[in-house]
Amino acid sequence: MRLLAFLGVVLASALAFPRLGLHEGYTRLVFDLEAKTQYQIAQSPDTLTIRFQGIKVGAADVDVSSPQVASYQVVVASNSVTVFVRLKPSVEIKSVVLEDGNRRRLVVDVLASAQAPAKPNPPPKGLEPPRPRTQPKVVVIDPGHGGVDSGAVGFVVEKEVTLDLALRLRQLLQKEGIEVVLTRSSDTHLSPDKATDLGLRAEMANSKRNLFVSIHVNSAPNVAQGIETYYFGSVLDPSLLAQVIRENGGGELGRRLTQEAQSVGERLVRDLIAQSNLKFSRQLAHYVQGALVQATGAVDRGVRQAPFYVIRNARIPAILVEVGFANHPEEGRRLQTEAYRQTLAQALARGILRFLSNGE
Ligand SMILES: [Zn+2]
């Protein structure tokens, strides 16, 4: 039995993508590839991005917490796999490709930078430096859809309303000294491939930000109206199936991404950090939903859980808000007006600010 368990561990690490090695002074990531596998590497100060074409591996989100690497995430799209490696400050990258017949290995080492200042000696007791100034809060706002993807269409077009609300909300939050990151600030998609598009948006919900709000407009085949706010959950109420599939990209793809998000949810049940983050997400959802319903008098459809792909792996409190129904004859027309949009944006800001000031 013990041998079997051991073999299981060896097998799991042999299949891991990437294989991870923690060494004195560096963290090594090894990608096992076929000789013909194409890839591109890009690096920003805090993220190393490697995109592979035509390989099949599973999605992953792994906390590394080594001195050089915070975490990595493997985002799987229909014809590419993107690995985001989140770097600690003051590191440098060395990569090498080792050919071996029809296989090859891409070896990426993340090292402590040679230029990094040496660690100063700790100050003598009683002379500790003052605590650093508190960092500004950072909020990520995700205006749903954009570019090739219009989202719901009725009396309004979803991608236009979500962008307008996000721009208004950004202005309101900035006035309060909050830093705002938008997943898009114009009528554009992040990728024409919807799975990649949602993966890139989700990637912005990383642990350097305080919270993530995805804004959407609903639609329904029957006459429905009102506002609802979601946080992530793997259990899918059958009455929500069509809506969740639509927001997850629609059609066959939407069905697949919904299943993927559900399986992430099943793993999260055993992840204590994820569970505590879900509690904060629920709290944020209640504040935002309460503020929206109070400000608009709209029908309160409540706070709910569903496997939305864009918030499935968030490491910070994350919610998805459906601000109303595009095809409802009254609500859809209200969503056309600037005054109503400003009311919605103000209420979103109030809910967010209340959450931030309660100290996470
Ligand atoms: Zn949407």
Residues whose N, C-alpha, C, O or C-beta is under 5 A from the ligand:
A	BS01	ZN	G144 G151 H216 V217 E247
